[in-house]
Amino acid sequence: MNKIGFAISSALLLLAIGFSCLFVVDQRQFAVVYTLAEIKEVITEPGLNFKLPPPLQSVTFIDNRILTLDSPETRAIQTAEKKNLVVDWLIKWRVKDAKQFIRNNNGADLRTAEGRLGPLVQAALNEEITKRTVRDVLSTDREKIVQGVKERLQDDAKTFGIDIVDVRIKRVDFPASVADSVYSRMVSERMQEANRLRSTGAADGERIRADADKKREIVLATAYKEAQIAKGQGDAKAAAIFSDAFGRDPQFANFYRSLEAYKTTFTKKSDVMVMDPSSDFFKAMKSSGKR
């Protein structure tokens, strides 16, 4: 029994040692093989690999994917015109040389590398922005700033054994203390512009109304003039016709005028007039009575 147990234990021990000598490299990782705490090789190809059992050799894995580092804190940066801007940024980076990365980073911890990389990005961004105005940073020179930061980081990136894939500016804004005053000034400017447009619109409205009233008066005056001319011409023609008719029979003319006078005077049945019956007003009635 002791021999069987010893054989099983030996087999298990050999199996454990065999498994400890095997490791798998994922396609998303670098495998760094250490021999007595010294880097022996870096395996970049995925697959099954062998090493000596611990403590002779050990393996550390490093992520080789593109990683993102966001600005860890928001700091105000002065522009060329001494105005403060708050800039949020991000960079895309990856480990390129695993040996160089471990030696200059004191290990394979990615967070330690990001802690050292963040201040370098911030310093490069400061150097690029301090040469430009607010307008340049906000609109015209943003791509130039990004490219300048990337170029400044290349030497440090080689020292760290990494590659800077991309640099981006996410947000550019004024500090909170300045933003309120800037927004207040913007509101004031917009209110002034709105008031100016309202006053201009009111003046234009008054001018248009005055012009319309003028044209209306001209049209009415022209129409009244033409109406008076037509009326005068009509009255003249009527007077000529009456004159011609009355000239042919003066007695009929007198009788017609008397009838017009009666029509104008007696408009209602209740009208009462106190006059002398022998007056000329009733002459037509007397004549018609005799007839």
C-alpha atoms as one frame of an Amber mdcrd trajectory, in Angstrom:
protein
   0.000   0.000   0.000   2.846   2.343   0.821   4.345   1.767  -2.635   1.009
   2.440  -4.346   0.464   5.620  -2.324   3.991   6.757  -3.058   3.483   6.128
  -6.762   0.207   8.054  -6.810   1.741  10.936  -4.897   4.712  11.016  -7.235
   2.432  10.977 -10.266   0.358  13.820  -8.876   3.478  15.781  -8.055   4.848
  15.278 -11.565   1.470  16.253 -13.041   1.395  19.425 -10.943   4.942  20.268
 -11.993   4.000  19.628 -15.619   0.978  21.936 -15.401   3.105  24.623 -13.763
   5.408  24.518 -16.767   2.576  25.228 -19.208   0.939  28.612 -19.849  -1.321
  30.034 -22.542  -0.749  33.413 -24.175  -3.959  35.212 -25.150  -3.996  37.272
 -28.368  -4.851  40.351 -26.266  -1.722  40.018 -24.112   2.046  39.967 -23.987
   3.641  37.228 -21.863   6.834  38.237 -20.062   8.897  35.254 -18.875  11.164
  35.889 -15.865  14.138  33.708 -14.925  15.091  34.319 -11.294  13.397  37.775
 -11.376  15.150  38.742 -14.614  13.316  39.157 -17.914  14.279  36.320 -20.215
  11.873  36.793 -23.121   8.628  38.424 -24.218   6.135  36.224 -26.059   3.829
  38.165 -28.383   2.285  35.318 -30.364  -0.821  33.623 -28.882  -0.726  29.919
 -28.069   0.531  27.271 -25.636   4.055  27.767 -24.257   6.459  26.072 -21.817
   8.636  27.374 -19.014  10.668  26.018 -16.139   8.757  25.322 -12.950   8.662
  27.950 -10.168  10.689  29.428  -8.650  13.084  29.125 -11.581  10.766  30.881
 -14.007   7.556  32.911 -13.712   5.231  34.628 -16.195   3.591  38.080 -16.118
   0.905  39.125 -18.606   0.513  42.670 -19.982  -2.520  43.911 -21.892  -1.560
  44.878 -25.458  -4.925  46.375 -26.455  -5.497  50.087 -27.093  -6.303  51.691
 -23.745  -7.986  55.005 -22.908  -6.712  57.535 -20.390  -9.091  60.385 -19.465
  -7.901  63.602 -17.857  -7.764  62.678 -14.157  -8.525  66.208 -12.945  -9.723
  69.484 -14.355  -7.203  72.319 -14.305  -7.464  75.852 -15.651  -4.988  76.720
 -18.405  -4.123  80.301 -19.351  -4.290  81.316 -22.987  -2.048  83.835 -24.747
  -4.471  86.596 -23.715  -4.313  85.566 -20.021  -7.769  83.988 -19.938  -8.390
  80.737 -18.105  -9.849  77.718 -19.868 -10.804  74.316 -18.493  -9.823  71.548
 -20.932 -10.878  67.898 -20.646  -8.863  65.473 -22.776  -8.313  61.812 -23.473
  -5.540  59.779 -25.085  -5.490  56.355 -26.697  -2.316  54.375 -25.953  -0.947
  50.838 -25.938   2.123  48.967 -24.742   4.567  48.558 -27.637   7.791  47.309
 -25.996   7.013  45.143 -22.965  10.615  45.034 -21.684  11.011  48.804 -21.907
   7.604  49.273 -20.306   8.434  47.080 -17.294  11.901  48.560 -16.771  10.775
  52.202 -16.857   7.495  51.603 -15.056   8.970  49.535 -12.206   6.630  46.705
 -13.064   3.730  45.758 -15.301   1.012  47.754 -13.512  -0.901  49.818 -16.111
  -2.332  52.200 -13.518   1.167  53.230 -12.482   1.968  54.017 -16.111  -1.204
  56.067 -16.474  -0.348  57.973 -13.296   2.955  59.019 -14.837   1.519  59.628
 -18.304  -1.281  61.974 -17.176   0.988  64.857 -15.991   3.003  64.612 -19.221
  -0.142  65.037 -21.325  -1.279  67.948 -19.164   2.117  69.661 -19.495   2.152
  69.242 -23.283  -1.400  70.586 -23.483  -0.432  73.615 -21.369   2.464  74.428
 -23.707   0.206  74.277 -26.769  -2.679  76.319 -25.333  -0.593  79.100 -23.753
   0.568  80.063 -27.270  -2.969  80.544 -28.566  -6.033  82.713 -27.980  -9.443
  81.535 -26.807 -10.778  81.729 -30.363  -7.923  79.558 -31.622  -8.527  76.939
 -28.938 -12.291  76.849 -29.455 -12.376  76.741 -33.240  -9.503  77.259 -35.645
  -6.466  75.542 -34.060  -7.951  72.580 -32.207  -6.488  69.996 -34.593  -3.111
  71.731 -34.449  -3.184  71.601 -30.641  -3.976  67.887 -30.675  -1.205  67.178
 -33.174   1.282  69.266 -31.179   0.486  67.377 -27.961   0.907  64.056 -29.747
   4.289  65.063 -31.161   5.500  66.264 -27.745   4.559  62.931 -26.174   6.380
  60.739 -28.697   9.816  60.889 -27.010   8.375  60.156 -23.572   6.254  57.382
 -25.069   9.375  55.665 -26.486  11.017  55.891 -23.072   7.992  54.244 -21.456
   7.825  51.576 -24.152   4.334  52.663 -25.244   2.745  54.093 -28.364   0.416
  57.142 -28.382  -2.341  56.199 -30.815  -4.534  59.294 -30.564  -5.101  62.485
 -28.560  -8.491  64.192 -28.305  -9.920  67.270 -26.606 -13.348  66.425 -25.188
 -14.454  69.767 -23.764 -13.237  73.344 -23.563 -15.004  75.687 -21.168 -14.463
  78.647 -18.878 -14.016  78.074 -15.130 -17.228  78.184 -13.100 -16.303  81.559
 -11.576 -15.827  83.072 -15.033 -18.622  81.218 -16.815 -21.370  82.988 -14.846
 -20.061  86.426 -15.738 -19.541  85.379 -19.366 -23.082  84.033 -19.613 -24.453
  87.180 -17.953 -22.586  89.323 -20.465 -23.871  87.164 -23.319 -27.440  87.546
 -22.027 -26.948  91.312 -21.736 -25.574  91.519 -25.280 -28.457  89.449 -26.627
 -30.967  91.642 -24.764 -29.367  94.767 -26.247 -29.515  93.236 -29.693 -33.155
  92.218 -29.151 -34.060  95.738 -27.978 -32.270  97.233 -30.966 -34.183  94.959
 -33.334 -37.460  95.792 -31.581 -36.828  99.546 -31.853 -35.787  99.169 -35.477
 -38.909  97.119 -36.153 -41.108  99.674 -34.391 -39.549 102.516 -36.424 -40.025
 100.558 -39.651 -43.615  99.816 -38.629 -44.327 103.490 -37.992 -42.742 104.426
 -41.312 -44.783 101.812 -43.171 -48.000 102.908 -41.447 -47.246 106.581 -42.183
 -46.536 105.742 -45.815 -49.778 103.734 -46.025 -51.778 106.573 -44.428 -50.217
 109.025 -46.867 -51.107 106.841 -49.835 -54.650 106.385 -48.456 -55.098 110.158
 -48.110 -53.776 110.671 -51.635 -56.176 108.042 -52.991 -59.130 109.550 -51.097
 -58.226 113.084 -52.184 -57.856 111.968 -55.794 -61.167 110.109 -55.648 -62.898
 113.087 -53.985 -61.454 115.410 -56.650 -62.616 113.173 -59.451 -66.028 112.805
 -57.785 -66.386 116.556 -57.411 -65.369 117.063 -61.045 -67.889 114.450 -62.173
 -70.548 115.958 -59.913 -69.819 119.462 -61.195 -69.992 118.259 -64.761 -73.271
 116.478 -63.982 -74.700 119.571 -62.261 -73.635 121.685 -65.215 -75.317 119.327
 -67.640 -78.444 119.198 -65.440 -78.522 123.002 -65.175 -78.150 123.280 -68.931
 -80.993 120.810 -69.455 -83.210 122.605 -66.903 -82.339 125.985 -68.419 -83.182
 124.771 -71.877 -86.426 123.220 -70.689 -87.460 126.225 -68.610 -86.546 128.627
 -71.412 -89.050 126.967 -73.676 -91.957 127.329 -71.178 -91.357 129.879 -68.367
 -94.834 129.354 -66.897 -94.193 125.625 -66.551 -90.840 126.427 -64.965 -92.477
 128.577 -62.298 -95.054 125.875 -61.666 -92.329 123.182 -61.366 -90.350 125.279
 -58.887 -93.466 125.804 -56.799 -94.081 122.036 -56.682 -90.443 121.465 -55.612
 -90.933 124.046 -52.862 -94.140 122.329 -51.663 -92.358 118.946 -51.679 -89.527
 120.313 -49.593 -91.811 122.143 -47.144 -94.530 119.573 -46.534 -92.476 116.488
 -45.738 -94.849 115.174 -43.037 -98.574 115.208 -42.498 -98.103 116.788 -39.115
 -96.181 119.804 -40.488 -97.972 123.134 -39.775 -97.211 126.533 -41.355 -98.829
 129.864 -40.484 -98.787 132.067 -43.600-100.940 134.516 -45.450-102.974 132.611
 -48.067-102.582 135.516 -50.484 -98.786 135.191 -50.483 -96.882 134.157 -53.575
 -96.068 130.818 -51.939 -99.601 129.582 -52.678 -99.750 131.135 -56.103 -99.451
 127.787 -57.881-102.260 126.342 -55.794-104.506 129.284 -56.540-103.791 129.055
 -60.233-104.456 125.324 -60.224-107.655 125.997 -58.277-108.931 128.450 -60.862
-108.147 126.005 -63.610
